Amino acid sequence: MPATSSHPGRAEHKPATTASIVLAFLSVYFFWGSTYTAIRVGAAQMPALLLAGTRFLIAGAILLGWCRWRGLRLTCPPKTMFMLGLIGVLLLGGGNVGLVYAEKAVPSGLSSLGFAVTPLYVALIEIVLPSGEPLPRRGWLGLLLGFAGLATLLWPSLHTGLGGDRMLLWAIVALLAGALSWSLGSLLSRHARLKVDTFVAASWQMVIAGGLNLLLGTLLGQWPQFHLNAASIGSLAYLVTGGSLLGYTGFIYLLEHVPVAKVMSYTYVNPVVAVLLGIVLLHERPVATEFAGMACIVVAVFLLTTAQVKAKQGAPSIEDLEQMPAE
């Protein structure tokens, strides 16, 4: 029988065990970090819009069915549905599609590091918002170090792109634009304060964004470029299960049972996992400047996320922190 809850639309949560917390951390660390490798494989066989659209539409439908089985209320007011759709389009349309497009030309490890700076973008946007959060000195240090690391990381590719490789140049633009879209979606999700279960919200975000991505890909006539073979099917299956279902549910589970400072550690662990998997499985060979940029970005994100957590007064709610992963 589905679990019930004293809060409308939210199921009752069982106490966490050490084993379940460890498994959830492993899911978030490994599955989210490894999705960059899977995207690199899938992007070579499928257009970005169709890969992202198929992935999220399938995953969203599965998660929506799970929410229904758990007894969660799936229907939302029109205004809430509009906001869920907008958040989904920013995160999984602009954000994830930009990442997939970039990985057609940019190695998976480099892409993961380029996307790892989204906390820096979020902090920078928060500073200029009227109701934004102030940034302590430790956060400013992380911000400056992070953007210095990003410049160091991307300079070899930018130099090649400006030298005539237009595809690589557009891939970098798509990567940075996708990271910005992801940041805007994260901020909108944080400040919207929608009264809907986080799993139901994620389901609708995936379904709406996935459907829109497929529609745009169809209107652009991209289906002849959608190749189904062992590599593409394996990539798609892994992204649906590992990235969108197991990784995300582990993330939500941790937010409900573990201090946020520990949960946010995924933001500097995932890029390391992605770079290592790219080297081992895809034979990617980062240059020295890219390793230096990686070190700067990982340290910067650590400084920034820990500074923001310490600066907050009291324990933040799940709804304040819910950010749908693009991986």
C-alpha contacts under 8 A as a table, 3 or more apart, distances in Angstrom:
res1	aa1	res2	aa2	distance
1	M	70	R	7.85
2	P	69	W	6.14
2	P	70	R	4.38
2	P	71	G	5.20
3	A	11	A	5.60
3	A	12	E	6.04
3	A	70	R	5.93
3	A	71	G	6.52
4	T	10	R	7.55
4	T	11	A	5.29
4	T	12	E	5.80
4	T	71	G	6.98
5	S	8	P	6.91
5	S	9	G	7.49
5	S	10	R	5.76
5	S	11	A	4.87
5	S	12	E	4.83
6	S	10	R	7.75
6	S	12	E	7.77
7	H	10	R	5.56
7	H	11	A	7.75
8	P	73	R	7.66
9	G	71	G	7.69
9	G	72	L	4.71
9	G	73	R	4.73
9	G	74	L	7.82
9	G	196	V	6.84
9	G	197	D	6.05
10	R	72	L	5.97
10	R	73	R	7.86
10	R	197	D	5.61
11	A	70	R	6.98
11	A	71	G	7.24
11	A	72	L	6.52
16	A	20	S	6.45
16	A	21	I	6.77
16	A	257	H	6.51
17	T	20	S	5.23
17	T	21	I	6.28
18	T	21	I	5.22
18	T	22	V	6.17
19	A	22	V	5.17
19	A	23	L	6.15
20	S	23	L	5.11
20	S	24	A	6.07
21	I	24	A	5.02
21	I	25	F	6.20
21	I	254	L	6.82
21	I	257	H	7.98
22	V	25	F	5.17
22	V	26	L	6.20
23	L	26	L	5.05
23	L	27	S	6.11
23	L	250	G	7.96
24	A	27	S	5.02
24	A	28	V	6.28
24	A	247	G	7.91
24	A	250	G	4.51
24	A	251	F	6.96
24	A	253	Y	7.09
24	A	254	L	6.67
25	F	28	V	5.19
25	F	29	Y	5.96
25	F	250	G	6.94
25	F	251	F	7.72
25	F	254	L	7.46
25	F	263	V	7.87
26	L	29	Y	5.12
26	L	30	F	5.73
26	L	31	F	7.78
27	S	30	F	5.46
27	S	31	F	5.36
27	S	32	W	7.45
27	S	242	G	7.94
27	S	246	L	6.48
27	S	247	G	5.23
27	S	250	G	6.10
28	V	31	F	5.68
28	V	32	W	5.52
28	V	33	G	7.69
28	V	246	L	7.92
28	V	247	G	4.82
28	V	248	Y	7.18
28	V	250	G	6.04
28	V	251	F	6.07
28	V	266	Y	6.74
29	Y	32	W	5.93
29	Y	33	G	5.94
29	Y	266	Y	5.77
29	Y	269	V	6.35
29	Y	270	N	5.70
29	Y	273	V	7.59
30	F	33	G	5.12
30	F	34	S	5.85
30	F	270	N	7.15
30	F	273	V	6.84
31	F	34	S	5.13
31	F	35	T	6.15
31	F	242	G	5.31
31	F	243	G	5.63
31	F	246	L	7.51
31	F	247	G	5.59
32	W	35	T	5.32
32	W	36	Y	7.62
32	W	242	G	7.51
32	W	243	G	5.60
32	W	247	G	5.97
32	W	270	N	6.36
32	W	327	E	5.80
33	G	36	Y	6.35
33	G	269	V	7.61
33	G	270	N	4.15
33	G	271	P	6.24
33	G	272	V	7.63
33	G	273	V	5.16
33	G	274	A	4.89
33	G	327	E	7.79
34	S	37	T	5.34
34	S	38	A	6.61
34	S	270	N	7.83
34	S	273	V	6.71
34	S	274	A	5.56
34	S	277	L	6.91
35	T	38	A	4.90
35	T	39	I	5.95
35	T	238	Y	7.76
35	T	239	L	6.24
35	T	242	G	7.58
35	T	243	G	5.97
35	T	274	A	7.80
35	T	327	E	5.81
36	Y	39	I	5.07
36	Y	40	R	6.21
36	Y	108	S	5.37
36	Y	109	G	7.31
36	Y	111	S	7.54
36	Y	112	S	6.47
36	Y	274	A	6.14
36	Y	327	E	6.77
37	T	40	R	5.16
37	T	41	V	6.54
37	T	108	S	5.66
37	T	109	G	7.88
37	T	274	A	6.64
37	T	277	L	6.83
37	T	278	G	6.15
37	T	282	L	7.69
38	A	41	V	5.18
38	A	42	G	6.20
38	A	235	S	5.07
38	A	236	L	7.78
38	A	238	Y	7.04
38	A	239	L	6.79
39	I	42	G	4.99
39	I	43	A	5.73
39	I	100	V	6.26
39	I	103	E	7.11
39	I	108	S	7.79
39	I	235	S	6.78
39	I	239	L	7.60
40	R	43	A	5.27
40	R	44	A	6.68
40	R	100	V	7.40
40	R	103	E	5.39
40	R	104	K	6.68
40	R	107	P	7.30
40	R	108	S	5.89
41	V	44	A	5.69
41	V	45	Q	7.29
41	V	231	A	6.81
41	V	232	S	6.92
41	V	235	S	6.37
42	G	45	Q	5.36
42	G	46	M	6.01
42	G	51	L	7.24
42	G	231	A	7.02
42	G	232	S	5.00
42	G	235	S	5.34
42	G	236	L	6.81
43	A	46	M	5.26
43	A	47	P	6.40
43	A	48	A	6.45
43	A	51	L	7.35
43	A	100	V	6.09
43	A	101	Y	7.07
43	A	103	E	6.51
43	A	104	K	5.52
44	A	104	K	5.99
45	Q	225	Q	7.46
45	Q	226	F	6.41
45	Q	227	H	5.42
45	Q	228	L	7.52
45	Q	231	A	7.93
45	Q	232	S	5.98
46	M	50	L	6.66
46	M	51	L	5.79
46	M	225	Q	6.18
46	M	226	F	4.56
46	M	227	H	5.99
46	M	232	S	7.37
47	P	50	L	5.48
47	P	51	L	6.05
47	P	101	Y	7.53
47	P	217	G	7.90
47	P	222	Q	6.74
47	P	225	Q	6.55
47	P	226	F	6.39
48	A	51	L	5.23
48	A	52	A	6.02
48	A	97	V	5.50
48	A	98	G	7.72
48	A	100	V	5.26
48	A	101	Y	5.20
49	L	52	A	5.40
49	L	53	G	5.76
49	L	97	V	6.02
49	L	213	N	5.09
49	L	214	L	6.25
49	L	216	L	7.11
49	L	217	G	5.36
50	L	53	G	4.92
50	L	54	T	5.82
50	L	213	N	6.48
50	L	214	L	5.37
50	L	217	G	5.74
50	L	222	Q	7.60
50	L	223	W	7.71
50	L	226	F	7.39
51	L	54	T	5.42
51	L	55	R	6.09
51	L	236	L	7.35
52	A	55	R	5.16
52	A	56	F	6.10
52	A	92	L	7.53
52	A	93	G	7.80
52	A	96	N	6.90
52	A	97	V	6.18
52	A	100	V	7.56
52	A	210	G	6.57
52	A	213	N	6.87
53	G	56	F	5.48
53	G	57	L	5.93
53	G	209	A	7.01
53	G	210	G	3.85
53	G	211	G	6.05
53	G	212	L	7.18
53	G	213	N	4.68
53	G	214	L	4.85
54	T	57	L	5.34
54	T	58	I	6.15
54	T	210	G	6.31
54	T	211	G	7.96
54	T	214	L	6.82
55	R	58	I	5.56
55	R	59	A	6.16
55	R	210	G	7.14
55	R	236	L	6.27
55	R	237	A	7.99
55	R	239	L	6.66
55	R	240	V	5.48
56	F	59	A	4.98
56	F	60	G	5.62
56	F	92	L	7.97
56	F	206	M	4.92
56	F	207	V	6.26
56	F	209	A	7.26
56	F	210	G	4.81
56	F	240	V	7.06
56	F	244	S	7.34
57	L	60	G	5.17
57	L	61	A	6.10
57	L	206	M	5.97
57	L	207	V	4.69
57	L	208	I	7.57
57	L	209	A	7.63
57	L	210	G	4.51
57	L	211	G	6.08
58	I	61	A	5.26
58	I	62	I	6.29
58	I	207	V	7.70
58	I	240	V	7.05
59	A	62	I	5.17
59	A	63	L	6.12
59	A	203	S	7.79
59	A	206	M	7.12
59	A	207	V	7.86
59	A	240	V	5.38
59	A	241	T	7.40
59	A	244	S	6.18
59	A	245	L	6.59
60	G	63	L	5.11
60	G	64	L	5.91
60	G	202	A	7.44
60	G	203	S	4.51
60	G	204	W	6.59
60	G	205	Q	7.57
60	G	206	M	4.82
60	G	207	V	4.88
61	A	64	L	5.03
61	A	65	G	6.21
61	A	203	S	6.92
61	A	207	V	6.46
62	I	65	G	5.17
62	I	66	W	6.31
63	L	66	W	4.94
63	L	67	C	6.17
63	L	199	F	7.55
63	L	200	V	7.85
63	L	203	S	5.65
63	L	245	L	7.27
64	L	67	C	5.05
64	L	68	R	6.27
64	L	74	L	7.70
64	L	200	V	6.53
64	L	203	S	5.28
64	L	204	W	7.45
65	G	68	R	5.04
65	G	69	W	6.24
66	W	69	W	5.03
66	W	70	R	6.23
67	C	70	R	5.02
67	C	71	G	6.42
67	C	72	L	5.45
67	C	73	R	7.87
67	C	74	L	7.52
67	C	199	F	7.05
67	C	200	V	6.44
68	R	71	G	5.15
68	R	72	L	5.60
68	R	73	R	7.14
68	R	74	L	6.94
69	W	72	L	7.58
72	L	197	D	7.69
72	L	200	V	7.56
73	R	200	V	7.85
74	L	200	V	6.33
76	C	80	T	6.01
76	C	81	M	6.04
76	C	196	V	7.59
77	P	80	T	5.29
77	P	81	M	6.28
78	P	81	M	5.04
78	P	82	F	6.13
79	K	82	F	5.10
79	K	83	M	6.34
80	T	83	M	5.12
80	T	84	L	6.13
80	T	194	L	6.71
81	M	84	L	5.00
81	M	85	G	6.04
81	M	204	W	7.88
82	F	85	G	5.07
82	F	86	L	6.15
83	M	86	L	5.00
83	M	87	I	6.09
83	M	192	A	7.83
84	L	87	I	5.18
84	L	88	G	6.01
84	L	201	A	6.53
84	L	204	W	6.70
84	L	205	Q	5.56
85	G	88	G	4.99
85	G	89	V	6.07
85	G	204	W	7.20
85	G	205	Q	5.57
85	G	208	I	5.73
85	G	209	A	6.74
86	L	89	V	5.12
86	L	90	L	6.28
86	L	185	G	7.87
87	I	90	L	5.22
87	I	91	L	6.11
87	I	185	G	5.06
87	I	186	S	7.59
87	I	188	L	6.62
87	I	189	S	6.29
87	I	205	Q	6.82
88	G	91	L	5.17
88	G	92	L	5.43
88	G	93	G	6.81
88	G	185	G	7.39
88	G	204	W	7.86
88	G	205	Q	4.21
88	G	206	M	6.29
88	G	208	I	6.81
88	G	209	A	5.29
89	V	92	L	5.43
89	V	93	G	4.37
89	V	94	G	6.35
89	V	185	G	7.97
89	V	205	Q	7.48
89	V	208	I	7.57
89	V	209	A	5.00
89	V	212	L	7.98
90	L	93	G	5.52
90	L	94	G	5.10
90	L	95	G	6.02
90	L	181	S	5.27
90	L	182	W	5.90
90	L	184	L	6.89
90	L	185	G	4.90
91	L	94	G	6.14
91	L	95	G	4.74
91	L	96	N	6.45
91	L	181	S	6.36
91	L	182	W	4.58
91	L	183	S	7.82
91	L	184	L	7.96
91	L	185	G	5.24
91	L	186	S	7.22
91	L	324	M	7.08
91	L	325	P	7.70
91	L	326	A	6.31
92	L	95	G	5.33
92	L	96	N	4.73
92	L	97	V	6.68
92	L	182	W	7.70
92	L	205	Q	7.90
92	L	206	M	7.12
92	L	209	A	6.00
92	L	210	G	7.56
92	L	326	A	6.03
93	G	96	N	5.81
93	G	97	V	5.43
93	G	98	G	7.78
93	G	209	A	5.83
93	G	210	G	7.66
93	G	212	L	7.94
93	G	213	N	6.50
94	G	97	V	5.51
94	G	98	G	5.71
94	G	177	A	7.62
94	G	178	G	5.35
94	G	181	S	5.47
94	G	182	W	7.04
95	G	98	G	5.38
95	G	99	L	6.44
95	G	177	A	7.53
95	G	178	G	3.96
95	G	179	A	5.79
95	G	180	L	7.35
95	G	181	S	5.12
95	G	182	W	4.59
95	G	326	A	6.54
96	N	99	L	5.00
96	N	100	V	6.18
96	N	178	G	6.59
96	N	182	W	7.74
96	N	326	A	5.21
96	N	327	E	6.97
97	V	100	V	5.07
97	V	101	Y	6.02
97	V	178	G	7.12
98	G	101	Y	5.19
98	G	102	A	6.10
98	G	174	A	4.89
98	G	175	L	5.44
98	G	176	L	7.99
98	G	177	A	6.76
98	G	178	G	4.42
98	G	179	A	7.77
99	L	102	A	5.10
99	L	103	E	6.29
99	L	111	S	7.19
99	L	115	F	7.78
99	L	174	A	6.92
99	L	175	L	5.30
99	L	178	G	6.04
99	L	179	A	7.84
100	V	103	E	5.22
100	V	104	K	6.93
101	Y	104	K	5.64
101	Y	105	A	7.94
101	Y	171	A	6.53
101	Y	174	A	6.81
101	Y	175	L	7.75
102	A	105	A	5.91
102	A	106	V	5.73
102	A	111	S	7.26
102	A	170	W	7.73
102	A	171	A	4.13
102	A	172	I	6.28
102	A	174	A	5.80
102	A	175	L	5.43
103	E	106	V	4.70
103	E	107	P	6.10
103	E	108	S	6.22
103	E	111	S	6.63
103	E	171	A	7.29
104	K	171	A	7.51
105	A	167	M	6.97
105	A	168	L	5.64
105	A	171	A	6.25
106	V	110	L	6.63
106	V	111	S	6.24
106	V	168	L	6.86
106	V	171	A	6.71
106	V	172	I	7.49
107	P	110	L	5.40
107	P	111	S	6.17
107	P	278	G	7.58
107	P	284	E	6.82
108	S	111	S	5.00
108	S	112	S	6.12
108	S	274	A	6.78
108	S	275	V	7.04
108	S	278	G	6.06
109	G	112	S	5.18
109	G	113	L	6.43
109	G	271	P	6.86
109	G	274	A	5.21
109	G	275	V	3.99
109	G	276	L	7.56
109	G	277	L	7.92
109	G	278	G	5.75
109	G	284	E	7.90
110	L	113	L	5.21
110	L	114	G	6.20
110	L	153	L	7.65
110	L	275	V	7.24
110	L	286	P	7.86
110	L	290	E	7.55
111	S	114	G	4.99
111	S	115	F	6.16
111	S	175	L	7.11
112	S	115	F	5.14
112	S	116	A	5.99
112	S	270	N	7.72
112	S	271	P	5.28
112	S	274	A	6.45
112	S	275	V	7.57
113	L	116	A	4.84
113	L	117	V	7.02
113	L	150	L	8.00
113	L	271	P	5.58
113	L	294	M	6.45
113	L	297	I	7.27
114	G	117	V	6.09
114	G	150	L	6.80
114	G	153	L	7.97
114	G	154	L	7.96
114	G	175	L	6.87
114	G	176	L	7.05
114	G	179	A	7.75
115	F	118	T	5.95
115	F	175	L	7.05
115	F	176	L	7.40
115	F	178	G	7.96
115	F	179	A	5.50
116	A	119	P	7.19
116	A	267	T	6.50
116	A	268	Y	7.32
116	A	271	P	6.78
116	A	297	I	7.43
116	A	301	V	7.78
117	V	120	L	5.20
117	V	121	Y	6.63
117	V	146	G	6.91
117	V	147	F	7.86
117	V	150	L	7.66
117	V	179	A	7.54
117	V	297	I	6.99
117	V	301	V	7.17
118	T	121	Y	4.98
118	T	122	V	6.14
118	T	179	A	5.66
118	T	180	L	6.93
118	T	182	W	7.17
118	T	183	S	5.67
119	P	122	V	4.99
119	P	123	A	6.12
119	P	183	S	7.31
119	P	301	V	6.82
119	P	304	L	7.63
119	P	305	T	7.51
120	L	123	A	5.15
120	L	124	L	6.16
120	L	143	L	5.81
120	L	146	G	7.05
120	L	147	F	7.89
120	L	301	V	7.20
120	L	304	L	7.45
121	Y	124	L	5.09
121	Y	125	I	6.15
121	Y	180	L	6.77
121	Y	183	S	6.26
122	V	125	I	5.22
122	V	126	E	6.05
122	V	183	S	5.37
122	V	184	L	7.32
122	V	186	S	7.81
122	V	187	L	6.92
123	A	126	E	5.02
123	A	127	I	6.32
123	A	135	L	7.55
123	A	143	L	7.98
124	L	127	I	5.30
124	L	128	V	7.05
124	L	143	L	7.98
125	I	128	V	5.57
125	I	129	L	6.47
125	I	132	G	7.91
126	E	129	L	5.25
126	E	131	S	7.87
126	E	132	G	4.45
126	E	133	E	5.79
126	E	134	P	7.68
127	I	132	G	5.46
127	I	133	E	6.15
127	I	134	P	6.04
127	I	135	L	7.15
128	V	132	G	6.67
129	L	132	G	4.67
135	L	138	R	7.92
135	L	139	G	5.58
135	L	140	W	6.47
135	L	307	A	7.78
135	L	308	Q	7.04
135	L	311	A	7.89
136	P	139	G	5.19
136	P	140	W	6.43
136	P	307	A	6.70
136	P	308	Q	7.68
136	P	311	A	7.20
137	R	140	W	5.00
137	R	141	L	6.23
138	R	141	L	5.13
138	R	142	G	6.34
138	R	303	L	6.31
138	R	304	L	6.88
138	R	307	A	5.92
139	G	142	G	5.00
139	G	143	L	6.10
139	G	303	L	6.09
139	G	304	L	4.49
139	G	305	T	7.72
139	G	307	A	5.37
139	G	308	Q	6.95
140	W	143	L	4.91
140	W	144	L	6.19
140	W	304	L	7.56
141	L	144	L	5.34
141	L	145	L	6.05
141	L	300	A	7.48
141	L	303	L	7.53
141	L	304	L	7.90
142	G	145	L	5.10
142	G	146	G	5.83
142	G	299	V	7.30
142	G	300	A	4.05
142	G	301	V	6.39
142	G	302	F	7.61
142	G	303	L	5.12
142	G	304	L	5.10
143	L	146	G	5.12
143	L	147	F	6.37
143	L	300	A	6.41
143	L	301	V	7.91
143	L	304	L	6.76
144	L	147	F	5.46
144	L	148	A	6.19
144	L	300	A	7.92
145	L	148	A	5.09
145	L	149	G	6.06
145	L	296	C	6.11
145	L	297	I	7.04
145	L	300	A	5.58
146	G	149	G	4.98
146	G	150	L	6.14
146	G	296	C	6.02
146	G	297	I	4.76
146	G	298	V	7.95
146	G	299	V	7.82
146	G	300	A	4.86
146	G	301	V	6.95
147	F	150	L	4.83
147	F	151	A	6.18
147	F	297	I	7.71
148	A	151	A	5.19
148	A	152	T	6.24
148	A	293	G	7.73
148	A	296	C	7.50
149	G	152	T	5.03
149	G	153	L	5.92
149	G	292	A	7.23
149	G	293	G	4.20
149	G	294	M	6.80
149	G	295	A	7.62
149	G	296	C	4.86
149	G	297	I	5.38
150	L	153	L	4.95
150	L	154	L	6.08
150	L	293	G	6.10
150	L	297	I	6.86
151	A	154	L	5.39
151	A	155	W	5.81
151	A	293	G	7.61
152	T	155	W	5.46
152	T	156	P	7.95
152	T	289	T	6.18
152	T	290	E	6.82
152	T	292	A	7.28
152	T	293	G	5.21
153	L	156	P	7.27
153	L	289	T	6.19
153	L	290	E	4.61
153	L	291	F	7.66
153	L	292	A	7.31
153	L	293	G	4.49
153	L	294	M	6.92
154	L	157	S	5.44
154	L	158	L	5.98
154	L	290	E	7.53
155	W	158	L	4.97
155	W	159	H	5.91
156	P	159	H	5.13
156	P	160	T	6.31
156	P	289	T	7.89
157	S	160	T	5.06
157	S	161	G	6.01
157	S	168	L	7.11
157	S	169	L	7.50
157	S	172	I	7.94
158	L	161	G	4.91
158	L	162	L	5.93
158	L	168	L	7.89
158	L	169	L	6.35
158	L	172	I	7.66
159	H	162	L	5.26
159	H	163	G	6.06
160	T	163	G	4.96
160	T	164	G	6.77
160	T	165	D	6.09
160	T	168	L	7.70
160	T	169	L	7.93
161	G	164	G	5.50
161	G	165	D	4.31
161	G	166	R	5.54
161	G	167	M	7.40
161	G	168	L	5.42
161	G	169	L	4.50
162	L	165	D	6.70
162	L	166	R	7.31
162	L	169	L	6.87
165	D	168	L	5.56
165	D	169	L	6.45
166	R	169	L	4.92
166	R	170	W	6.11
167	M	170	W	5.24
167	M	171	A	6.13
168	L	171	A	4.94
168	L	172	I	6.34
169	L	172	I	5.28
169	L	173	V	6.40
170	W	173	V	4.95
170	W	174	A	6.07
171	A	174	A	5.02
171	A	175	L	6.13
172	I	175	L	4.96
172	I	176	L	6.25
173	V	176	L	5.31
173	V	177	A	5.99
174	A	177	A	5.03
174	A	178	G	5.81
175	L	178	G	5.09
175	L	179	A	6.21
176	L	179	A	5.06
176	L	180	L	6.26
177	A	180	L	5.03
177	A	181	S	6.17
178	G	181	S	5.03
178	G	182	W	6.08
179	A	182	W	5.02
179	A	183	S	6.16
180	L	183	S	5.00
180	L	184	L	6.25
181	S	184	L	5.15
181	S	185	G	6.15
182	W	185	G	5.09
182	W	186	S	6.09
182	W	326	A	7.46
183	S	186	S	5.04
183	S	187	L	6.23
184	L	187	L	5.16
184	L	188	L	6.13
185	G	188	L	5.07
185	G	189	S	6.03
186	S	189	S	5.07
186	S	190	R	6.16
186	S	322	E	7.85
186	S	323	Q	5.33
186	S	324	M	7.31
187	L	190	R	5.03
187	L	191	H	6.18
188	L	191	H	5.31
188	L	192	A	5.72
189	S	192	A	5.44
189	S	193	R	7.17
189	S	320	D	7.97
189	S	322	E	6.97
189	S	323	Q	6.68
190	R	193	R	6.49
190	R	319	E	6.70
190	R	320	D	4.88
190	R	321	L	6.07
190	R	322	E	6.50
190	R	323	Q	7.31
191	H	320	D	7.03
193	R	319	E	6.45
193	R	320	D	7.12
194	L	319	E	7.90
196	V	200	V	6.83
196	V	201	A	6.29
197	D	200	V	5.24
197	D	201	A	6.07
198	T	201	A	4.95
198	T	202	A	6.09
198	T	252	I	7.80
198	T	319	E	7.33
198	T	322	E	7.38
199	F	202	A	5.08
199	F	203	S	6.13
199	F	249	T	7.94
199	F	252	I	7.96
200	V	203	S	5.01
200	V	204	W	6.35
201	A	204	W	5.39
201	A	205	Q	6.14
202	A	205	Q	5.02
202	A	206	M	6.15
202	A	324	M	6.74
203	S	206	M	5.30
203	S	207	V	6.18
204	W	207	V	4.99
204	W	208	I	5.87
205	Q	208	I	5.38
205	Q	209	A	5.92
206	M	209	A	5.28
206	M	210	G	5.57
207	V	210	G	5.14
207	V	211	G	5.95
208	I	211	G	5.23
208	I	212	L	6.19
209	A	212	L	5.12
209	A	213	N	6.05
210	G	213	N	5.15
210	G	214	L	6.25
211	G	214	L	5.19
211	G	215	L	6.16
212	L	215	L	4.98
212	L	216	L	6.16
213	N	216	L	5.23
213	N	217	G	6.10
214	L	217	G	5.04
214	L	218	T	6.03
215	L	218	T	5.09
215	L	219	L	6.17
216	L	219	L	5.08
216	L	220	L	6.16
217	G	220	L	5.14
217	G	221	G	6.33
217	G	222	Q	5.46
217	G	223	W	7.33
218	T	221	G	5.07
218	T	222	Q	5.95
218	T	223	W	6.53
219	L	222	Q	7.79
221	G	224	P	7.29
222	Q	225	Q	5.54
222	Q	226	F	6.89
223	W	226	F	5.01
224	P	227	H	7.57
227	H	232	S	7.12
228	L	231	A	7.90
228	L	232	S	5.72
228	L	233	I	6.18
229	N	232	S	5.42
229	N	233	I	5.95
230	A	233	I	5.36
230	A	234	G	5.94
231	A	234	G	5.24
231	A	235	S	6.10
232	S	235	S	5.02
232	S	236	L	6.07
233	I	236	L	5.13
233	I	237	A	6.01
234	G	237	A	5.17
234	G	238	Y	6.08
235	S	238	Y	5.22
235	S	239	L	6.17
236	L	239	L	5.16
236	L	240	V	6.19
237	A	240	V	5.24
237	A	241	T	6.19
238	Y	241	T	5.27
238	Y	242	G	5.26
238	Y	243	G	6.92
239	L	242	G	5.50
239	L	243	G	4.75
239	L	244	S	6.24
240	V	243	G	5.92
240	V	244	S	5.13
240	V	245	L	6.35
241	T	244	S	5.91
241	T	245	L	5.03
241	T	246	L	5.99
242	G	245	L	5.99
242	G	246	L	5.07
242	G	247	G	5.78
243	G	246	L	6.29
243	G	247	G	5.05
243	G	248	Y	6.78
243	G	327	E	6.26
244	S	247	G	6.09
244	S	248	Y	5.66
244	S	325	P	7.93
244	S	327	E	7.73
245	L	248	Y	5.48
245	L	249	T	5.93
246	L	249	T	5.37
246	L	250	G	6.03
247	G	250	G	5.22
247	G	251	F	6.28
248	Y	251	F	4.94
248	Y	252	I	6.35
248	Y	324	M	7.57
248	Y	325	P	6.86
249	T	252	I	5.17
249	T	253	Y	6.06
250	G	253	Y	5.03
250	G	254	L	6.19
251	F	254	L	5.23
251	F	255	L	6.35
251	F	263	V	7.50
252	I	255	L	5.12
252	I	256	E	6.44
252	I	322	E	7.78
253	Y	256	E	5.30
253	Y	257	H	6.48
254	L	257	H	5.14
254	L	258	V	5.25
254	L	263	V	6.35
255	L	258	V	5.79
255	L	259	P	7.12
255	L	260	V	6.30
255	L	263	V	6.61
255	L	318	I	6.22
256	E	318	I	6.72
258	V	262	K	6.93
258	V	263	V	6.76
259	P	262	K	5.74
259	P	263	V	6.66
260	V	263	V	4.90
260	V	264	M	6.02
260	V	309	V	7.57
261	A	264	M	5.37
261	A	265	S	6.80
261	A	305	T	7.30
261	A	306	T	6.26
261	A	309	V	6.27
262	K	265	S	5.40
263	V	266	Y	6.45
264	M	267	T	5.86
264	M	305	T	7.02
265	S	268	Y	5.83
265	S	269	V	6.32
265	S	302	F	7.39
266	Y	269	V	4.90
266	Y	270	N	5.63
267	T	270	N	5.96
267	T	271	P	7.43
267	T	301	V	7.04
267	T	302	F	7.96
268	Y	271	P	6.08
268	Y	272	V	7.12
268	Y	298	V	5.03
268	Y	299	V	7.70
268	Y	301	V	6.31
268	Y	302	F	6.51
269	V	272	V	5.42
269	V	273	V	6.44
269	V	298	V	7.86
270	N	273	V	5.10
270	N	274	A	6.09
271	P	274	A	4.96
271	P	275	V	6.08
271	P	298	V	7.80
272	V	275	V	5.23
272	V	276	L	6.21
273	V	276	L	5.26
273	V	277	L	6.09
274	A	277	L	5.21
274	A	278	G	5.98
275	V	278	G	5.06
275	V	279	I	6.29
276	L	279	I	5.16
276	L	280	V	6.22
277	L	280	V	5.06
277	L	281	L	5.57
277	L	282	L	7.30
278	G	281	L	5.51
278	G	282	L	4.95
278	G	283	H	6.27
278	G	284	E	5.48
279	I	282	L	5.83
279	I	283	H	4.65
279	I	284	E	4.56
279	I	285	R	6.17
280	V	283	H	5.65
280	V	284	E	7.62
286	P	290	E	5.87
286	P	291	F	6.74
287	V	290	E	5.36
287	V	291	F	6.63
288	A	291	F	5.21
288	A	292	A	6.36
289	T	292	A	4.97
289	T	293	G	6.11
290	E	293	G	4.93
290	E	294	M	6.03
291	F	294	M	4.95
291	F	295	A	6.26
292	A	295	A	5.20
292	A	296	C	6.34
293	G	296	C	5.12
293	G	297	I	6.13
294	M	297	I	5.20
294	M	298	V	6.08
295	A	298	V	5.33
295	A	299	V	6.20
296	C	299	V	5.33
296	C	300	A	5.92
297	I	300	A	4.91
297	I	301	V	6.02
298	V	301	V	5.36
298	V	302	F	6.25
299	V	302	F	5.08
299	V	303	L	6.19
300	A	303	L	5.13
300	A	304	L	6.07
301	V	304	L	5.04
301	V	305	T	5.92
302	F	305	T	5.45
302	F	306	T	6.07
303	L	306	T	5.49
303	L	307	A	5.93
304	L	307	A	5.11
304	L	308	Q	6.15
305	T	308	Q	5.22
305	T	309	V	6.29
306	T	309	V	5.17
306	T	310	K	6.20
307	A	310	K	5.27
307	A	311	A	6.11
308	Q	311	A	5.10
308	Q	312	K	6.52
309	V	312	K	5.51
310	K	313	Q	7.87
312	K	315	A	7.69
312	K	316	P	7.83
316	P	320	D	6.31
316	P	321	L	7.21
317	S	320	D	5.25
317	S	321	L	6.69
318	I	321	L	5.25
318	I	322	E	5.90
319	E	322	E	5.30
